[in-house]
């Protein structure tokens, strides 16, 4: 029987904090606009520890 290498993945994510001055919940809008316009980069974020996302273990569809 032939052997194949099937690529699998499990997604990893992390959350972080970005400090911004704003009135009330306008902070979320300001951060989102900063991300969309390239003013806030991933290097500007204080990242926490990475965690695996539940139920994401699956094949990618790539086969060798």
QUILIN-V154376 format. One record per backbone hydrogen bond with DSSP energy under -1.0 kcal/mol. CO is the residue of the C=O (numbers start at 0). NH is the residue of the N-H. Records with the same first field share a line. If there is no record, write none. Layout:
CO->NH / NH
This chain:
4->63
6->59
8->57
10->52
12->50
14->47
16->45
22->25
25->29
26->30
27->31
28->32
29->33
30->34
31->35
32->36
33->38 / 39
34->37
40->43
41->44
45->16
50->12
57->8
61->6
